[in-house]
Amino acid sequence: MNSSIKKDSLELSSKLTELRRDFHRHPELSFQEFRTAGIVASILRELGMEVTEGVGQTGVVGVLRCSDGPVVALRADMDGLPVSEETGLPFASEEEGKMHACGHEIHVTCLLGAAMLLAARKHSLRGTVKFLFQPAEEINAGARALIDNGAMENPAPQMIFGLHNHPELAAGTVGVKAGGLMASVDSIGITVTGKGGHGALPHRDIDPIAGSAAVISALQTVVSRNVDPLQPAVVSLGTICGGRANNVIPDSVKMTGTVRTFSDDVRNSMEKMIRRVVENSAAGLGCRGELVYEYQLPAVMNDPAAAEIARRAAEEMVGAEGVVVPTPSMGGEDFALFLQKIPGCFLWLGVGNPEIGAVHPWHSSLFTADESALPIGAGVLAQAAIFALEFLARN
């Protein structure tokens, strides 16, 4: 086919905008993406693909078999958030208390656009493209559900690409980086136990609130005094709960938090360091400190060869000047689980535009995006798949 991916993707702009706005009006929470999945499956079937629904509960997998050869996967996440939209847009969410505040409807739209572009080139592609529409990224469960349900098998891809919108990158740009792009995600649960009693008689009690304060203060030294300053790491507490009355010292206090790292060595050392701080700091005030440490997601580590393919694909759409090397984020992404299986690259699609108010961060009730990014995202994914099939066929 003589027509370029860029030209054809731009011609899809109005269709992609219509799709994005429809998805945006009807956000669905994790593992509840029934409407979205139904539309996705219908479009993929219209494009002549083999379609499997209900993968990992509400996921959809489409397979575009073009010829004998390698297999490349493209992935998009579909779920929204329990956020009440305040954008005032004419296509704002119609679902009370739900919103696409992280832009996953953008990802679904871009991948459907890529499916249209690649299906139109079916007879010229060297291999097979697999389209993974994933549920439940927001609760770190969807990628694992797809993998456990065989999404990476029959046929098994050798390389994978995905993208995430980024409001801090200007629309018309694409962020591509080899190596670490997003941090690992682990969770911590802390219980500090003492002996409750009357707040007016603290000498008769063992105060877990005072013990928790000591733990919280000491946790700040885990990164600042134990981790190489050149290695990024974060320990943050997000909840604390203890007591029910102002004049009663409770028996215990519970806290939860998150731990973010890039280096495997640093990640593997965090549990031991945090446990030492929790137990010893609480004990110093006569309390018992307990830690539950849960390893959730590895870091997003982009393969160098896949990142170079993605960079070339992005250049085809936005030119060399539009491709930026982004600053890594301590945010996490379960796309990392696919990257543990096979090489791949996760991209950032610029959607920022101050002139239309597209400046708010992910998960904000005011989040919005510049829709001119939609054909760019579709084109980059499609072109990356083409370049990857060619690369894998040669190697």
N, C-alpha and C positions, 0 to 999 in steps of 0.2 A: 504494500500500500504506500503510495507516494506521499500522502498527507502526513504532516508531522503530528506528534503527540501534542505539542504545544498548541498548534492551530486547532486541533480537534477538541482539546480540553477547553479552550476558550469558547468554542461554539456550544459547549455544554453548560455554560455559565447560568443561563436562565433556568434550565432544568435542575441543576444542582441547588440553586438558590431556593427554588420551590420545594425540593425535597428537604433541605435543611430547615426551612421554616415550618414545614409540617411536623418533622421530628421534634423541633423545638417547642411547638405548641403542646405536644403530648409526651412529656418526659415520663420515664418509667424507672422505678428503683431497681436495685440489684436483684437479679433472678426473677424480676417481674416484667422483663422486656418483651412481652408477648406481642403487642401491636407492632413494635419496631421490628422484631424478628420476622413477623408475618410479611411485612412489606419488603424486607430484605430478601426473603426466600422467593417471593413472587417475582421480583425484578431479576434475580439470578436465574430463575427458570426461564423467564422471557428471553434471557441472553443465551439460552441453550446449555446451561451448566447442569452438572449433576449436583443435586442439592440435598443436604441432610439437615433436618431440623431437630430441635430438642437436644443438641449436643451440649453436655454440661448444663442440663436443665433447659436453658433458653437460648443457647448459642446456635448459630447457623454456619454451616460449612459448605462452600461452593467449590467445585472442581471444574476447571476449564482445561480439558485435555486437548492439546493442540497437535503434538507429534511425539514420537519417542524422544526421550532425552531427560534432562534434569527436571527437578521440581522446585519451584520457589513459592513461598507463602507470603501473603500480605494480611495484616491484622488490623482490626479496628474494634474499640470497645464501645458499648451501647448504652450503659446505664446513666441515669441522672442522679440527682441528690435530693435529700429532704430539706430543701431550701425554698422559701417563698419568694418568687421573683418580684423585683421592684424596678425593672428597667423601663416600664411604660411602653415597650415596643408594640407595634400593631400585631405582631405574631408572638407575643409573650405567652408563657405557659398558661394553659387552660386547666391544669391539674392542680388543685389546691394543695399547697405545701410541698410541691415538687417542682424542680427546675433543672434544666441542663446548665448548671452553674460551672461546669468544668469543660463544657464544649464537646462532649462525646458525640453529640449529633453532628458536629462538624466532621469528626473522624469517620462516622458511618457514611456520611454523604461523600466524602473524598474517596473512600474505598469503593462505594458503588460507582462513582465516576470512573475510577480506575478499571473496574470490571467492565464497564461499557467500552472504554477505550481498547482494552485487551481483547474482549470478545470480537470486536470489529476487525482485529488483526489475527484471529485464531489460526488462519491458514499459513501465516508467515512466522509464527512463534516456534522456537526450538525447545519444546518440552511442555510442561504442565504448570499452571498457576493455581494455587490453592488460596481461597479467600476465607479468612477466619473472622467471623463477627462474634465478638466475645461479650458475655455478660459479666456483671459484678466485678468490674475493676475497682470500684470505689471501696469495696470491702476486702480487697486483696484475695478474692476467691475464684474469679472467673477463669483466669489463665490455667490455674491448676485443675479446675473442673474440665476445661477443654482437653488438656493433656491426658487426664485420667480417663476421659471418654474416647480416646483414640484419635483426636483431631490431628495429631502429628504422625499418623500412620495411614497407609493405604489410600493414596501414595504418601510416602514420607518425604517431606521437603528437605532440601540440603541448605537452604538459606532463607532468612525471613526479614521482612521490613515492616515497620509501623511508624506512625507519626502521632504527635500530640500538638495541638494548637498552643501558641505561646503569646499572651497579650503584651509581653515586654519586648517582643521582636516585632518590628514594623511589618505590616502587610506588604507582600512583595519580596520578602526575604525568607530564607530557609536556613535553619541552624543544623549543621552537620559536624559531628565530632567523633573521632576514633577514641576508644578507651572509655573511661568512666564518664557517664552522663548524668545518672541519677543514683541516689544513695540506696544502700540496703535499708530494710525496714524491720526492726525488731520491737517488741513491746515488753514492758515491765509492769508487774503488779507487786506492790509493796504493802505489807501489813506490819504495823508497829503495835505490839500488844503490851499493855501495862496492867494497872489495877484501878478500876473506876471507883469513884466516891464523890463526896460533897466538895464543890468548888471552894467552899470556905475553909476546908480542912485538908489542904493539899499534902501536908506532911504525913497523912495517913494513907495516901494513895501513891500510885506510880503513874505519872502523867504521860500517856502516849502522845498527847499533842506536843508537849515539850520534846519528847523523843523524836517525833516526826520533824519538828523544826530543826533539830540537830542533823537528822538524815538529809533533809532538803539542802541545808547549808553545805554539808560535806559532799553531796553529790556534785556540786559545782566544781569540785577539785578533780573529779574523775577525768575530765577532758583537759582542764587547764594545767594539771600537775602530773598526769600519767600518760598522756598521749603526745606523741611527737607533734610539735606545733605545725609541721609541714604536712601532717596528715589530717584531713577534715574528719570531724566527729561531732555529734550533737547528742546530749542527754537532756530531755525536757520532760517535765511532769505536766500532765494535762488535767488530772482530777485529784481532788483530795476530799475525803469524806470521814468525819468523825464527830460523834456527839449529836445530841438532840435538844439540849437545854443549856442556857447560858451559865447556869450555876452547878452543872454536873460534869465532872471529869469522866470521860467515857473509858470503856475497857480497851478499845482499840481504834486505830485510825487506818484507813485504807487509801492508797494512792495508786494511780496508774500513769504511765508515761511511755515515751518512745525513744528509741536509740537509732541513730543514723550514722553510717560509716561508708567508706568506699573500699578501703584495704581489707582483705580477708584476715590478715594478721591482727589488725586493730579490732575488727569485728569479733574475732575469736577470743580476744582478751577482755572484752567489755563485761561479760557476765561475771567473771571472777572479780574484777575490780569493783563493780557495783555491789555485788554480794558482800564483799569485805566492808565496804562503806556502810551499807544498810545494817549489817549485823553488829559491827563494832560501835557505830555511832549511837544506835539504839541502846546497846548494852551499857554505854557510858552514862546513861541516865536511868539505868535500871530496867529498861524495857527489853522486849524480844523483837528483833527485826527479822522478817522473812521476805524472801524475794522469789517471785515466779518469773522466769525469763523465757520468752517465746520468740524463736527465730521464725520470721515470717517471709521476707523476700530478700533475695540477694540484690546486689547493685546491678544497675543497667550498664553492662560493659559492651560497647560496640566493637565488633570485629574490624580490624584495620582494612581488610580487603572489601568487606561489605560497606564500610564507611566511604571508601573511595568510589565504589559503585554509586552510592547514594549522592555523593558530592557531584559526580558527573551528571547524574539524573537531575539534580537540582539546577545545575548550570544550564541544562537544556531548557529549563522553564524560566529561570530568573536571571540568567547570565552570571558570570563569575562574581560580579560586584554585588549580586543579591545573595550569595552564599556566605554565611558568617560562621565563625567558630564560637559557639556559645559557651558561657560560663556554666559549669556543671551546677546542678541543683541538689540540695539535700532532701528534696521530695523523692518519693519512691514510686515505682511502677511495676505491676506484675508482668509486664512484657519481659522483664528480666528472667522469668522462668523459661520462656521460649529460648532465650539466649543461652541458657544453661544446656539446652538440648542441641542447638545448631548455631552456626555463626549467623550474625545478622546485624542490623543497624536500626536504631530508633532515632527519628528525626524530630525537629521542632519546626512547626509551621507558623511563621509570623502572621498574627491576626490583629496586631495593635494599630490603632489609628485615633489619636486624640481628637480629631475633628468630628468624629461621630461618637465619642465617649467610650471607645474601645480601649480602655486603660485599666480597668479593674481586674484584680487577680482572680485566679481560679477559686471557685467556691464562694465568691461574693454574690450577693443577691442582685448586684448591678452588673454582673459579668455580661459582656457582649463582644462581638467580633466583627471585623471587616470581612464581608462575604466575598470580596475579590480574591481572597485566599483559597476559596473552594476549588476552582479549576487548577490552581497551582498545586494544591495537595493531591488532587486526582492525577494530574500529569506526572508529578514526581514519583508517586507510587507505581504508576504504570510503566514509566521509563526505567525505574529501578528494577522492576521485574524483568523487563526485556534485556537490560544490560546484564543482570544476574544470570539469566538463562544462557546468554552468550558466554559469559565468564565460566560458568560451570561446565558448559559443553566443551570448552577448550582445555579445561583442567581436569 
